[in-house]
Amino acid sequence: MAYAIRILTQYCKGCELCVAACPNDVLEMSEALTEIGVRPARMKEGARCTGCTLCCQVCPDAAIEVLEIVET
């Protein structure tokens, strides 16, 4: 199965806990700033998420969703 990470940037405060928690080095901090001046997390280009949800578990603001990619 394949997975993708969705960061709800309106809730992300840029704490980087998700980046540190990811065992597969899937996340990084964006260079772009949000409306409130925060660099939100994002999924790295070409990264392969395993769907472990550790990033979701450590996020204090529930700003991360792990999505299963359904291939047809």
Secondary structure, 3 states (H helix, E strand, C coil): CEEEEEECCCCCCCCCHHHHHCCCCCEEECCCCCCCCCCCEEECCCCCECCCCHHHHHCCCCCEEEEEECCC
